[in-house]
Each structure stands twice: as C-alpha cells, then as structure tokens.
Amino acid sequence: MTTAREIMTEGAECVRTKESVLDAARRMAELDVGALPICGDDDRLEGVLTDRDIVVEVLGAGQDPARIKAGDLAQGEAVTIGADDDADEILNTMSSHKVRRLPVIDGHRLVGIVALADVARALPDRAVGDVLEALSTD
C-alpha cells in the first residue's frame, strides 16, 4: 500500500509562530504554495497557515498583516498524518477533517506535506473522487 512518505512533498518549510503574517505571505509567494506549517521555537508543529486564513481572518477583518503573528492564527492541535501511514489513512483523515493538506510527521519532526494533488497523482480516480466529494459537502 502507498504511504504518506512515498507521495508527500518533502522539505516543507515552516513559518515560525512569532513571524508576521506578512512575512508568511511573502514566503508563500516565493515558494508558490498556498499553505505553510506553523512551527514553534521548539520546531513542534502548531498549526497550518493557509492563504485563505490570511485573506479571511486578517485582511477581511481589516487587520494589519505586518502586526499579526502567524502563531495567532494557529487553531488548536494540527491535523497530521504519520510518514508511514497508508493511503487509506490519508484519505480518511482528509475526509473526516475536511482538509486538503496534511503535514507529515515522523516522530515529532515535520518531514513533508501531503496535498490533495499528491493524492490525486498517486491513487485511483475513485478514491480521489470520494475524498473530493467529502471535502465539498458540509
């Protein structure tokens, strides 16, 4: 069975909790990504910051992205997947939590990200279709 380690995008960069949302947005633009993991000073994953979070929770709320810290947008415990978890677990986790990106953890270390696009490339169409349907319904 295909594992997260086999389909993930390696080398995920973190935005630190104390970095500004503006800095995070600039890094997203440089890396051409729509999300960055939020990591604390101890390198532990605190959450995931998405481009939508920036638009809705910062800009849409009239806040200054240079003054808001990435850690301020981390909400509860991040939904993750283990590096050796199989594709079924990836699909189930994405579906049940309605997320399109999963940080991949090996022990306590962030080793990559599995995005819905990674899943789409690696798995049969029917399985991907089921996840898309789950993500598209309330």
DSSP file (Angstrom, degrees, kcal/mol; ACC not computed):
  #  RESIDUE AA STRUCTURE BP1 BP2  ACC     N-H-->O    O-->H-N    N-H-->O    O-->H-N    TCO  KAPPA ALPHA  PHI   PSI    X-CA   Y-CA   Z-CA
    1    1 A M              0   0    0      0, 0.0     2,-0.2     0, 0.0     0, 0.0   0.000 360.0 360.0 360.0 143.6    0.0    0.0    0.0
    2    2 A T        -     0   0    0    120,-0.1    85,-2.0     1,-0.0     2,-0.2  -0.455 360.0-151.8 -68.8 136.4    1.2    3.5   -0.8
    3    3 A T  B >>  -A   86   0A   0     83,-0.2     4,-1.1    -2,-0.2     3,-0.6  -0.671  27.0-110.7-108.6 165.0    2.4    5.5    2.3
    4    4 A A  H >> S+     0   0    0     81,-2.2     4,-2.0    78,-0.4     3,-0.6   0.884 117.7  59.5 -57.7 -40.7    2.4    9.2    3.0
    5    5 A R  H 34 S+     0   0    0     78,-2.5    -1,-0.2     1,-0.2    79,-0.1   0.838 103.7  51.9 -58.8 -33.8    6.2    9.2    2.8
    6    6 A E  H <4 S+     0   0    0     -3,-0.6    -1,-0.2    77,-0.3    -2,-0.2   0.773 121.0  29.0 -76.6 -26.9    6.0    7.9   -0.8
    7    7 A I  H << S+     0   0    0     -4,-1.1    -2,-0.2    -3,-0.6    -1,-0.2   0.514  94.8 107.8-113.4  -6.0    3.6   10.6   -2.1
    8    8 A M  S  < S-     0   0    0     -4,-2.0     2,-0.7    -5,-0.2   106,-0.2  -0.223  72.4-115.7 -70.4 160.5    4.4   13.6    0.1
    9    9 A T  E     -B  113   0B   0    104,-3.2   104,-2.0     1,-0.0     3,-0.3  -0.895  40.1-141.0 -91.9 119.8    6.2   16.8   -1.0
   10   10 A E  E    S+B  112   0B   0     -2,-0.7   102,-0.2   102,-0.2   101,-0.1  -0.278  70.5  40.3 -79.6 165.5    9.4   16.8    1.1
   11   11 A G        -     0   0    0    100,-1.0    -1,-0.2     1,-0.2   101,-0.2   0.806  68.2-173.5  73.4  32.4   11.2   19.7    2.6
   12   12 A A        -     0   0    0     -3,-0.3     2,-0.3    99,-0.1    -1,-0.2  -0.386  16.3-139.0 -60.4 130.3    8.1   21.6    3.9
   13   13 A E        -     0   0    0     -2,-0.1     2,-0.3     1,-0.0    -1,-0.1  -0.725  12.8-139.8 -92.4 141.8    9.2   25.0    5.3
   14   14 A C        -     0   0    0     -2,-0.3     2,-0.5    22,-0.1    24,-0.2  -0.696   3.7-141.2 -96.3 150.6    7.7   26.3    8.5
   15   15 A V  E     -e   38   0C   0     22,-2.9    24,-2.4    -2,-0.3     2,-0.1  -0.938  34.0-120.5 -99.5 135.9    6.7   29.8    9.3
   16   16 A R  E >   -e   39   0C   0     -2,-0.5     3,-1.8    22,-0.2    54,-0.4  -0.463  15.7-117.4 -78.8 150.1    7.6   30.5   13.0
   17   17 A T  T 3  S+     0   0    0     22,-1.7    54,-2.5     1,-0.3    55,-0.4   0.803 114.8  49.4 -56.4 -31.5    4.8   31.4   15.4
   18   18 A K  T 3  S+     0   0    0     52,-0.2    -1,-0.3    51,-0.1     2,-0.2   0.482  88.6 102.0 -91.6  -2.7    6.5   34.8   16.0
   19   19 A E  S <  S-     0   0    0     -3,-1.8    51,-3.1     1,-0.1    52,-0.3  -0.509  79.7-105.3 -78.0 151.1    6.8   35.7   12.3
   20   20 A S  B  >  -G   69   0D   0     49,-0.2     4,-2.0    -2,-0.2    49,-0.2  -0.340  17.6-121.6 -73.9 156.7    4.3   38.1   10.9
   21   21 A V  H  > S+     0   0    0     47,-2.6     4,-2.7    44,-0.8    45,-0.2   0.839 115.5  59.2 -63.5 -33.9    1.5   37.0    8.6
   22   22 A L  H  > S+     0   0    0     43,-2.3     4,-2.2    46,-0.3    -1,-0.2   0.925 105.5  47.5 -61.2 -44.7    3.0   39.4    6.0
   23   23 A D  H  > S+     0   0    0     42,-0.3     4,-2.2     1,-0.2    -2,-0.2   0.898 111.6  51.3 -62.2 -40.2    6.3   37.5    6.1
   24   24 A A  H  X S+     0   0    0     -4,-2.0     4,-2.5     2,-0.2    -2,-0.2   0.912 108.9  50.6 -63.4 -42.3    4.4   34.3    5.8
   25   25 A A  H  X S+     0   0    0     -4,-2.7     4,-2.2     1,-0.2    -2,-0.2   0.903 109.8  50.5 -62.9 -41.1    2.5   35.6    2.7
   26   26 A R  H  X S+     0   0    0     -4,-2.2     4,-2.4     2,-0.2    -1,-0.2   0.909 110.7  48.9 -62.9 -41.3    5.8   36.6    1.1
   27   27 A R  H  X S+     0   0    0     -4,-2.2     4,-2.6     2,-0.2    -2,-0.2   0.900 108.7  53.3 -66.3 -39.8    7.3   33.2    1.7
   28   28 A M  H  X>S+     0   0    0     -4,-2.5     5,-2.0     1,-0.2     4,-1.2   0.921 110.5  47.8 -58.5 -43.0    4.2   31.5    0.3
   29   29 A A  H  <5S+     0   0    0     -4,-2.2     3,-0.2     2,-0.2    -2,-0.2   0.920 112.3  48.7 -64.6 -43.7    4.6   33.7   -2.9
   30   30 A E  H  <5S+     0   0    0     -4,-2.4    -2,-0.2     1,-0.2    -1,-0.2   0.899 119.0  38.6 -61.5 -41.4    8.3   32.8   -3.1
   31   31 A L  H  <5S-     0   0    0     -4,-2.6    -1,-0.2    -5,-0.2    -2,-0.2   0.565 105.0-129.0 -87.2  -9.5    7.6   29.1   -2.7
   32   32 A D  T  <5 +     0   0    0     -4,-1.2     2,-0.3    -3,-0.2    -3,-0.2   0.939  62.7 133.0  57.2  50.6    4.5   29.2   -4.8
   33   33 A V      < -     0   0    0     -5,-2.0    -1,-0.2    -6,-0.1    -2,-0.1  -0.885  57.2-144.2-126.9 159.3    2.4   27.4   -2.1
   34   34 A G  S    S+     0   0    0     -2,-0.3    17,-2.5     1,-0.1    18,-0.3   0.370  82.3  31.8-103.4   2.5   -1.0   28.0   -0.6
   35   35 A A  E     - F   0  50C   0     15,-0.2    15,-0.2    16,-0.1    -1,-0.1  -0.992  56.4-164.2-157.6 150.4   -0.1   26.9    2.9
   36   36 A L  E     - F   0  49C   0     13,-2.6    13,-3.2    -2,-0.3   -22,-0.1  -1.000  28.8-116.8-135.0 136.7    2.8   26.8    5.4
   37   37 A P  E     - F   0  48C   0      0, 0.0   -22,-2.9     0, 0.0     2,-0.6  -0.452  27.6-132.7 -64.6 145.2    3.1   24.8    8.6
   38   38 A I  E     -eF  15  47C   0      9,-3.2     8,-3.9   -24,-0.2     9,-1.3  -0.919  28.6-173.8-101.9 121.7    3.3   27.0   11.7
   39   39 A C  E     -eF  16  45C   0    -24,-2.4   -22,-1.7    -2,-0.6     6,-0.2  -0.922  15.6-134.6-120.6 143.2    6.2   25.8   14.0
   40   40 A G    >   -     0   0    0      4,-2.4     3,-2.1    -2,-0.4   -26,-0.0  -0.196  41.7 -88.9 -80.7 179.3    7.2   27.0   17.4
   41   41 A D  T 3  S+     0   0    0      1,-0.3    -1,-0.1     2,-0.1   -25,-0.0   0.751 129.7  57.5 -61.7 -23.8   10.7   27.7   18.6
   42   42 A D  T 3  S-     0   0    0      2,-0.1    -1,-0.3     1,-0.0     3,-0.1   0.301 118.0-113.3 -89.5   9.3   11.0   24.1   19.6
   43   43 A D  S <  S+     0   0    0     -3,-2.1    67,-0.4     1,-0.3     2,-0.3   0.532  70.4 142.6  69.2   8.7   10.2   23.0   16.0
   44   44 A R        -     0   0    0     65,-0.1    -4,-2.4     1,-0.1     2,-0.3  -0.607  59.7-107.2 -79.6 141.2    6.9   21.5   17.1
   45   45 A L  E     +F   39   0C   0     63,-0.3    33,-0.3    -2,-0.3    -6,-0.2  -0.508  38.1 174.7 -69.1 127.3    4.0   21.9   14.7
   46   46 A E  E     -     0   0C   0     -8,-3.9     2,-0.3     1,-0.4    -7,-0.2   0.634  57.8 -60.1-106.0 -22.4    1.5   24.4   16.0
   47   47 A G  E     -F   38   0C   0     -9,-1.3    -9,-3.2    27,-0.1     2,-0.4  -0.979  54.0 -81.6 167.1-167.3   -0.9   24.5   13.0
   48   48 A V  E     -F   37   0C   0     -2,-0.3     2,-0.5   -11,-0.3    27,-0.2  -0.999  27.4-151.4-133.7 130.9   -1.1   25.3    9.3
   49   49 A L  E     -F   36   0C   0    -13,-3.2   -13,-2.6    -2,-0.4     2,-0.3  -0.897  18.3-167.7-102.4 125.0   -1.5   28.8    7.9
   50   50 A T  E  >  -F   35   0C   0     -2,-0.5     4,-1.8   -15,-0.2   -15,-0.2  -0.721  35.6-115.6-110.1 161.7   -3.3   29.0    4.5
   51   51 A D  H  > S+     0   0    0    -17,-2.5     4,-2.1    -2,-0.3     5,-0.1   0.853 119.4  56.2 -60.9 -33.2   -3.7   31.8    2.0
   52   52 A R  H  > S+     0   0    0    -18,-0.3     4,-3.1     2,-0.2     5,-0.4   0.896 102.5  54.7 -65.7 -40.2   -7.4   31.7    2.8
   53   53 A D  H  >>S+     0   0    0      1,-0.2     4,-2.1     2,-0.2     5,-0.7   0.922 108.9  49.0 -56.8 -44.3   -6.6   32.3    6.5
   54   54 A I  I  X>S+     0   0    0     -4,-1.8     5,-2.5     3,-0.2     4,-1.0   0.930 115.9  42.1 -63.1 -45.8   -4.7   35.4    5.6
   55   55 A V  I  <>S+     0   0    0     -4,-2.1     5,-3.1     3,-0.2    -2,-0.2   0.949 125.2  32.0 -67.6 -49.4   -7.4   36.7    3.3
   56   56 A V  I  <5S+     0   0    0     -4,-3.1    -3,-0.2     3,-0.2    -2,-0.2   0.944 127.2  34.3 -77.5 -49.5  -10.4   36.0    5.6
   57   57 A E  I  <5S+     0   0    0     -4,-2.1    -3,-0.2    -5,-0.4    -1,-0.1   0.712 132.9  21.0 -85.7 -20.4   -9.0   36.3    9.1
   58   58 A V  I  <XS+     0   0    0     -4,-1.0     5,-2.8    -5,-0.7     3,-0.2   0.785 131.6  29.0-110.1 -67.7   -6.6   39.1    8.6
   59   59 A L  I > <S+     0   0    0     -5,-2.5     3,-1.8     1,-0.2    -3,-0.2   0.930 122.3  50.2 -64.2 -46.2   -7.3   41.2    5.5
   60   60 A G  T 3 <S+     0   0    0     -5,-3.1    -1,-0.2    -6,-0.3    -4,-0.2   0.765 110.1  51.9 -63.9 -25.3  -11.0   40.6    5.5
   61   61 A A  T 3 5S-     0   0    0     -3,-0.2    -1,-0.3    -6,-0.2    -2,-0.2   0.344 117.8-113.4 -92.3   5.6  -11.1   41.6    9.2
   62   62 A G  T < 5 +     0   0    0     -3,-1.8    -3,-0.2     1,-0.2     2,-0.2   0.726  67.0 146.2  72.6  22.0   -9.3   44.8    8.5
   63   63 A Q      < -     0   0    0     -5,-2.8    -1,-0.2    -6,-0.0    -2,-0.1  -0.569  55.4-110.3 -92.6 157.6   -6.1   43.7   10.4
   64   64 A D    >>  -     0   0    0     -2,-0.2     3,-1.6     1,-0.1     4,-1.4  -0.769  18.8-154.2 -87.5 114.6   -2.6   44.7    9.5
   65   65 A P  T 34 S+     0   0    0      0, 0.0   -43,-2.3     0, 0.0   -44,-0.8   0.702  94.0  61.4 -64.9 -17.7   -0.7   41.5    8.3
   66   66 A A  T 34 S+     0   0    0    -45,-0.2   -46,-0.1     1,-0.2   -43,-0.1   0.708 110.0  40.6 -78.2 -19.4    2.6   43.0    9.4
   67   67 A R  T <4 S+     0   0    0     -3,-1.6     2,-0.4   -47,-0.1    -1,-0.2   0.654  97.3  84.8-101.9 -19.9    1.3   43.2   13.1
   68   68 A I  S  < S-     0   0    0     -4,-1.4   -47,-2.6     2,-0.0   -46,-0.3  -0.706  73.1-137.6 -87.4 133.3   -0.4   39.8   13.3
   69   69 A K  B >>  -G   20   0D   0     -2,-0.4     3,-1.4   -49,-0.2     4,-0.5  -0.651  14.6-125.4 -90.2 146.0    1.8   36.8   14.1
   70   70 A A  G >4 S+     0   0    0    -51,-3.1     3,-1.7   -54,-0.4     4,-0.4   0.879 111.4  60.5 -55.5 -39.4    1.4   33.5   12.4
   71   71 A G  G >4 S+     0   0    0    -54,-2.5     3,-0.9   -52,-0.3    -1,-0.3   0.757  91.7  67.4 -62.6 -24.0    1.0   31.8   15.7
   72   72 A D  G <4 S+     0   0    0     -3,-1.4    -1,-0.3   -55,-0.4    -2,-0.2   0.741 101.6  48.6 -66.4 -21.3   -2.1   34.0   16.4
   73   73 A L  G << S+     0   0    0     -3,-1.7     2,-0.4    -4,-0.5    -1,-0.2   0.481  81.1 111.4 -98.9  -3.9   -3.8   32.0   13.6
   74   74 A A    <   -     0   0    0     -3,-0.9     2,-0.6    -4,-0.4   -27,-0.1  -0.586  54.7-159.8 -70.5 125.6   -2.9   28.5   14.8
   75   75 A Q        -     0   0    0     -2,-0.4   -27,-0.1   -27,-0.2    -2,-0.1  -0.890  42.1 -56.8-117.6 104.0   -6.1   27.0   15.9
   76   76 A G  S    S-     0   0    0     -2,-0.6     2,-0.3     2,-0.1    -1,-0.1  -0.132 101.8 -13.3  64.9-160.9   -5.9   24.0   18.3
   77   77 A E  S    S-     0   0    0      1,-0.1     2,-0.1    -3,-0.1   -31,-0.1  -0.572  75.7-116.6 -79.1 134.0   -4.0   20.9   17.5
   78   78 A A        -     0   0    0     -2,-0.3     2,-0.6   -33,-0.3    -1,-0.1  -0.409  22.2-120.8 -69.8 142.7   -2.9   20.5   13.9
   79   79 A V        +     0   0    0     -2,-0.1     2,-0.2    18,-0.1    -1,-0.1  -0.760  47.2 167.6 -82.7 123.9   -4.3   17.6   11.9
   80   80 A T        -     0   0    0     -2,-0.6     2,-0.3    22,-0.2    24,-0.2  -0.761  29.5-139.5-131.4 174.7   -1.4   15.5   10.7
   81   81 A I  E     -c  104   0B   0     22,-2.1    24,-2.7    -2,-0.2     2,-0.2  -0.986  27.1-112.9-134.9 146.2   -0.5   12.1    9.2
   82   82 A G  E >   -c  105   0B   0     -2,-0.3     3,-1.7    22,-0.2   -78,-0.4  -0.525  25.6-120.7 -77.7 147.5    2.3    9.8   10.1
   83   83 A A  T 3  S+     0   0    0     22,-2.3   -78,-2.5     1,-0.3   -77,-0.3   0.806 113.7  43.0 -58.3 -31.3    5.0    9.3    7.4
   84   84 A D  T 3  S+     0   0    0     21,-0.3    -1,-0.3   -80,-0.2     2,-0.1   0.328  85.5 118.9-100.5   7.7    4.4    5.5    7.3
   85   85 A D    <   -     0   0    0     -3,-1.7   -81,-2.2     1,-0.1   -80,-0.2  -0.461  64.8-117.8 -70.2 146.5    0.6    5.8    7.4
   86   86 A D  B >>  -A    3   0A   0    -83,-0.2     4,-1.9    -2,-0.1     3,-0.5  -0.263  24.5 -97.4 -86.8 173.7   -1.1    4.3    4.3
   87   87 A A  H 3> S+     0   0    0    -85,-2.0     4,-2.8     1,-0.3     5,-0.2   0.836 120.9  58.4 -59.4 -37.0   -3.2    5.9    1.6
   88   88 A D  H 3> S+     0   0    0      1,-0.2     4,-2.7     2,-0.2    -1,-0.3   0.905 106.8  48.5 -60.7 -40.2   -6.4    4.8    3.3
   89   89 A E  H <> S+     0   0    0     -3,-0.5     4,-2.6     2,-0.2    -1,-0.2   0.890 110.5  51.5 -66.8 -39.1   -5.5    6.7    6.4
   90   90 A I  H  X S+     0   0    0     -4,-1.9     4,-2.7     2,-0.2     5,-0.2   0.952 112.9  45.2 -59.8 -49.9   -4.6    9.8    4.4
   91   91 A L  H  X S+     0   0    0     -4,-2.8     4,-2.6     1,-0.2     5,-0.2   0.914 114.1  48.5 -61.8 -44.8   -8.0    9.6    2.6
   92   92 A N  H  X S+     0   0    0     -4,-2.7     4,-2.9    -5,-0.2     5,-0.2   0.908 113.0  47.9 -62.8 -41.9   -9.9    9.0    5.9
   93   93 A T  H  X S+     0   0    0     -4,-2.6     4,-2.0     2,-0.2     6,-0.2   0.929 113.2  47.1 -67.0 -45.4   -8.1   11.9    7.7
   94   94 A M  H  X>S+     0   0    0     -4,-2.7     5,-1.5    -5,-0.2     4,-1.0   0.930 116.7  44.9 -59.9 -45.2   -8.6   14.3    4.8
   95   95 A S  H  <5S+     0   0    0     -4,-2.6     3,-0.3    -5,-0.2    -2,-0.2   0.940 114.7  45.3 -65.8 -48.7  -12.3   13.4    4.6
   96   96 A S  H  <5S+     0   0    0     -4,-2.9    -1,-0.2     1,-0.2    -2,-0.2   0.820 123.2  35.2 -70.4 -29.7  -13.1   13.4    8.3
   97   97 A H  H  <5S-     0   0    0     -4,-2.0    -1,-0.2    -5,-0.2    -2,-0.2   0.463 102.4-129.8-100.8  -2.7  -11.3   16.7    9.0
   98   98 A K  T  <5 +     0   0    0     -4,-1.0     2,-0.3    -3,-0.3    -3,-0.2   0.933  57.0 143.4  53.0  52.7  -12.2   18.3    5.6
   99   99 A V      < -     0   0    0     -5,-1.5    -1,-0.2    -6,-0.2    -2,-0.1  -0.917  45.6-159.3-121.9 149.9   -8.6   19.3    4.9
  100  100 A R  S    S+     0   0    0     -2,-0.3    16,-2.0     1,-0.2     2,-0.4   0.501  80.5  45.6-103.1  -9.2   -6.8   19.4    1.6
  101  101 A R  E     - D   0 115B   0     14,-0.2    14,-0.2    15,-0.1    -1,-0.2  -0.999  62.3-167.9-138.3 138.1   -3.3   19.4    3.0
  102  102 A L  E     - D   0 114B   0     12,-2.8    12,-2.8    -2,-0.4   -22,-0.2  -0.982  21.1-132.0-127.5 122.0   -1.8   17.2    5.8
  103  103 A P  E     - D   0 113B   0      0, 0.0   -22,-2.1     0, 0.0     2,-0.5  -0.499  26.3-134.9 -63.6 139.7    1.6   17.9    7.4
  104  104 A V  E     -cD  81 112B   0      8,-3.2     7,-2.9   -24,-0.2     8,-1.1  -0.891  21.6-163.7-104.6 124.8    3.5   14.6    7.5
  105  105 A I  E     -cD  82 110B   0    -24,-2.7   -22,-2.3    -2,-0.5     2,-0.5  -0.885  16.9-168.3-113.6 136.4    5.2   13.8   10.8
  106  106 A D  E >  S- D   0 109B   0      3,-2.8     3,-1.8    -2,-0.4     2,-0.7  -0.940  80.1 -41.8-120.1 105.4    8.0   11.3   11.5
  107  107 A G  T 3  S-     0   0    0     -2,-0.5    -2,-0.1     1,-0.3   -24,-0.0  -0.691 124.2 -32.7  71.1-116.6    8.1   11.0   15.3
  108  108 A H  T 3  S+     0   0    0     -2,-0.7     2,-0.4    -3,-0.1   -63,-0.3   0.263 118.6 103.5-112.7   8.6    7.8   14.7   16.3
  109  109 A R  E <  S- D   0 106B   0     -3,-1.8    -3,-2.8   -65,-0.1     2,-0.5  -0.785  71.1-128.2-100.8 132.6    9.6   16.0   13.2
  110  110 A L  E     + D   0 105B   0     -2,-0.4    -5,-0.2   -67,-0.4     3,-0.1  -0.650  34.0 167.0 -73.8 123.6    7.8   17.6   10.2
  111  111 A V  E     -     0   0B   0     -7,-2.9  -100,-1.0    -2,-0.5     2,-0.3   0.525  55.4 -39.6-117.3 -10.6    9.1   15.8    7.1
  112  112 A G  E     -BD  10 104B   0     -8,-1.1    -8,-3.2  -102,-0.2     2,-0.4  -0.991  53.1 -95.6 174.0-172.2    6.7   16.9    4.4
  113  113 A I  E     -BD   9 103B   0   -104,-2.0  -104,-3.2    -2,-0.3     2,-0.6  -0.998  16.8-152.4-134.6 136.6    3.2   17.8    3.3
  114  114 A V  E     - D   0 102B   0    -12,-2.8   -12,-2.8    -2,-0.4     2,-0.2  -0.962  21.9-171.5-107.3 118.4    0.6   15.6    1.5
  115  115 A A  E >>  - D   0 101B   0     -2,-0.6     4,-1.9   -14,-0.2     3,-0.6  -0.669  39.0-107.9-103.1 162.2   -1.7   17.7   -0.6
  116  116 A L  H 3> S+     0   0    0    -16,-2.0     4,-2.6     1,-0.3     5,-0.2   0.855 121.4  58.6 -56.6 -35.1   -4.9   16.6   -2.3
  117  117 A A  H 3> S+     0   0    0      2,-0.2     4,-1.8     1,-0.2    -1,-0.3   0.874 103.3  51.8 -63.1 -37.0   -3.0   17.0   -5.6
  118  118 A D  H <> S+     0   0    0     -3,-0.6     4,-1.4     2,-0.2    -1,-0.2   0.914 111.1  47.6 -63.8 -42.2   -0.4   14.5   -4.4
  119  119 A V  H  X S+     0   0    0     -4,-1.9     4,-2.3     1,-0.2    -2,-0.2   0.912 108.7  54.6 -64.2 -43.0   -3.1   12.0   -3.6
  120  120 A A  H  < S+     0   0    0     -4,-2.6    -1,-0.2     1,-0.2    -2,-0.2   0.869 110.1  46.5 -61.0 -37.2   -4.7   12.6   -7.0
  121  121 A R  H  < S+     0   0    0     -4,-1.8    -1,-0.2     1,-0.2    -2,-0.2   0.806 119.6  39.3 -73.0 -28.9   -1.5   11.7   -8.7
  122  122 A A  H  < S+     0   0    0     -4,-1.4    -2,-0.2    -3,-0.2    -1,-0.2   0.701 108.7  56.0 -98.4 -21.0   -0.8    8.6   -6.7
  123  123 A L  S  < S-     0   0    0     -4,-2.3     5,-0.0    -5,-0.1     0, 0.0  -0.702  89.6 -82.5-118.2 164.2   -4.2    6.9   -6.2
  124  124 A P     >  -     0   0    0      0, 0.0     4,-1.8     0, 0.0     3,-0.3  -0.250  42.3-114.4 -61.7 150.2   -7.0    5.6   -8.3
  125  125 A D  H  > S+     0   0    0      1,-0.2     4,-2.9     2,-0.2     5,-0.2   0.852 112.0  57.7 -54.4 -40.9   -9.6    8.1   -9.5
  126  126 A R  H  > S+     0   0    0      1,-0.2     4,-2.1     2,-0.2    -1,-0.2   0.923 106.5  47.7 -61.4 -45.1  -12.5    6.6   -7.5
  127  127 A A  H  > S+     0   0    0     -3,-0.3     4,-1.6     1,-0.2    -1,-0.2   0.911 113.9  47.3 -62.7 -42.3  -10.7    7.0   -4.2
  128  128 A V  H  X S+     0   0    0     -4,-1.8     4,-2.6     1,-0.2    -1,-0.2   0.905 109.4  54.4 -65.6 -41.4   -9.8   10.6   -5.0
  129  129 A G  H  X S+     0   0    0     -4,-2.9     4,-2.3     1,-0.2    -1,-0.2   0.885 105.4  53.2 -59.3 -39.9  -13.3   11.3   -6.1
  130  130 A D  H  X S+     0   0    0     -4,-2.1     4,-2.0     2,-0.2    -1,-0.2   0.896 110.2  47.2 -63.1 -40.4  -14.6   10.1   -2.8
  131  131 A V  H  X S+     0   0    0     -4,-1.6     4,-2.5     2,-0.2     5,-0.2   0.926 110.8  51.4 -67.1 -44.5  -12.3   12.5   -0.9
  132  132 A L  H  X S+     0   0    0     -4,-2.6     4,-1.5     1,-0.2    -2,-0.2   0.904 110.1  50.0 -58.8 -41.4  -13.3   15.4   -3.2
  133  133 A E  H  X S+     0   0    0     -4,-2.3     4,-0.7     1,-0.2    -1,-0.2   0.918 110.9  49.0 -63.2 -43.2  -16.9   14.7   -2.5
  134  134 A A  H >< S+     0   0    0     -4,-2.0     3,-0.6     1,-0.2    -2,-0.2   0.880 112.3  48.3 -64.1 -38.6  -16.4   14.6    1.2
  135  135 A L  H 3< S+     0   0    0     -4,-2.5    -1,-0.2     1,-0.2    -2,-0.2   0.751 109.3  54.4 -72.7 -23.7  -14.4   17.9    1.1
  136  136 A S  H 3< S+     0   0    0     -4,-1.5     2,-0.3    -5,-0.2    -1,-0.2   0.546  97.5  74.5 -90.2  -7.6  -17.1   19.5   -0.9
  137  137 A T    <<        0   0    0     -4,-0.7     0, 0.0    -3,-0.6     0, 0.0  -0.773 360.0 360.0-107.7 152.6  -20.1   18.8    1.4
  138  138 A D              0   0    0     -2,-0.3    -1,-0.1     0, 0.0    -4,-0.1   0.448 360.0 360.0 -85.7 360.0  -20.9   20.4    4.7
